[in-house]
Amino acid sequence: MSTKPNQSKSTEDASKDERAESVSRQLSGADAPKEVVQPTGDTSGPPGEMPPDDVGTSTTTHGEKMVDRDGKEAGRKDTGTDNTPAQRPTGTSTARDTTGVDPQEPKR
């Protein structure tokens, strides 16, 4: 096992020792230790410190939320729903929906 540049050899040895003790306890049927310490990595705080509340929270914006926030895109119009049991929304679009650079309606 290679060590990371910012990881000391003693930390690696301690981790191996902890794993070995855990395996020994499991094989012998001994009870787990009473005090459980949260594992921490190289970028976390002191041992046992919990991560910030927003860790693991998605930061992406869903399309449905963008429509609620910003309104319909230019060139799109709702026409209702289709005739399937799912009642999916339907709509139409203009040339503006296709391009923002000099949009032109088709010549008829």
C-alpha positions in Angstrom: 0.0 0.0 0.0 1.5 3.4 -0.9 1.2 6.4 1.3 -0.1 9.7 0.1 2.4 12.6 0.3 0.5 14.3 3.2 -0.2 11.0 5.1 2.3 9.9 7.7 3.4 6.3 8.1 2.1 6.2 11.7 -1.4 7.0 10.5 -1.3 4.1 8.0 0.1 1.7 10.7 -2.7 2.8 13.2 -5.3 2.2 10.5 -4.0 -1.3 9.8 -3.9 -2.1 13.6 -7.5 -0.9 14.0 -8.6 -3.1 11.1 -6.8 -6.1 12.5 -8.4 -5.6 15.9 -11.9 -5.4 14.2 -11.3 -8.6 12.3 -10.1 -10.4 15.5 -13.3 -9.2 17.4 -15.5 -10.4 14.6 -13.9 -13.8 14.5 -14.0 -14.3 18.2 -17.6 -13.1 18.6 -16.5 -10.3 21.0 -18.8 -7.3 21.4 -18.0 -4.1 19.5 -16.2 -1.3 21.3 -18.5 1.0 23.3 -17.1 4.2 21.9 -17.6 4.7 18.2 -15.4 7.3 16.5 -16.5 8.6 13.1 -13.8 7.8 10.5 -12.1 10.8 9.0 -10.0 11.2 5.9 -7.1 13.4 4.8 -9.4 16.4 4.1 -11.6 16.2 7.2 -11.3 17.7 10.6 -10.2 16.2 13.9 -11.3 12.6 14.6 -14.9 12.3 15.5 -15.9 15.6 14.0 -19.1 15.4 11.9 -19.1 16.8 8.3 -20.9 20.0 7.5 -24.7 19.7 7.2 -24.7 20.4 3.4 -22.3 17.5 2.6 -24.0 15.2 0.1 -26.7 17.7 -0.8 -27.3 17.9 -4.6 -26.3 21.3 -6.0 -27.8 20.8 -9.5 -31.0 22.6 -10.6 -33.8 20.5 -12.0 -35.5 21.7 -15.2 -38.9 21.9 -13.5 -37.6 24.2 -10.8 -36.0 26.4 -13.5 -39.3 26.9 -15.3 -41.0 27.8 -12.0 -38.2 30.3 -11.2 -37.4 31.7 -14.7 -40.7 31.1 -16.6 -41.0 29.4 -20.0 -38.2 29.6 -22.5 -38.7 32.1 -25.3 -40.4 30.4 -28.3 -42.3 27.8 -26.3 -46.0 27.6 -25.7 -48.1 25.1 -23.7 -51.1 23.5 -25.5 -52.4 21.3 -22.8 -51.9 17.5 -22.2 -51.9 14.5 -24.5 -54.7 11.8 -24.4 -52.7 9.1 -22.6 -53.3 8.0 -19.1 -50.0 9.8 -18.1 -51.5 13.2 -19.3 -48.0 14.4 -20.4 -47.8 18.1 -21.2 -47.8 19.1 -24.9 -46.8 22.3 -26.6 -45.5 24.1 -29.7 -42.4 26.0 -30.5 -41.3 28.8 -32.8 -38.0 29.4 -34.6 -36.9 31.3 -31.5 -36.9 28.0 -29.6 -34.4 26.5 -32.1 -31.9 29.3 -32.2 -31.2 32.6 -30.5 -29.2 33.9 -33.4 -31.5 35.7 -35.9 -34.5 33.4 -35.5 -36.7 33.3 -38.6 -40.0 31.5 -39.0 -40.2 29.0 -41.9 -41.4 30.5 -45.2 -44.8 29.2 -46.2 
